[in-house]
Amino acid sequence: MKKKGDKKKNREKREAKRIKAEHLVSYSHLDNTKKIDAEGIGKTLNISHGGMLFKSHVPFKEGTEIKVSIAIGEQIIEAEGKVVHVTQKENGLFNVGISFEQSLSLNEKEIENLIKK
């Protein structure tokens, strides 16, 4: 896990542009047998059809699986993914980056339109 101020040696190359947005997200963390071992609520910081960054009280391990439900306006978007990075912030929260296993059915423009509503 990285701490605030740590520099990434190898910057990831994203396939999709992340859109800054704060929305409620509920998550279910899965253990290695695909059973839920933790659940909670956080807030998105950014999102794309390929992944997202959200705030959490939980320091997830990189590589673990997670299911999320994101509330954007009247719509709930569900996705599954893997934790790709976790950064501890000064306030004790964690920024958790996940890469979706399957791209969201929404494209960048559709995500932007939902967020602007």
Secondary structure, 3 states (H helix, E strand, C coil): CEECCCCCCCCCCCCCCCEECCCEEEEEEECCCCCEEEEEEEEEEEECCCEEEEEECCCCCCCCEEEEEEEECCEEEEEEEEEEEEEECCCCCEEEEEEECCCCCCCHHHHHHHHHC
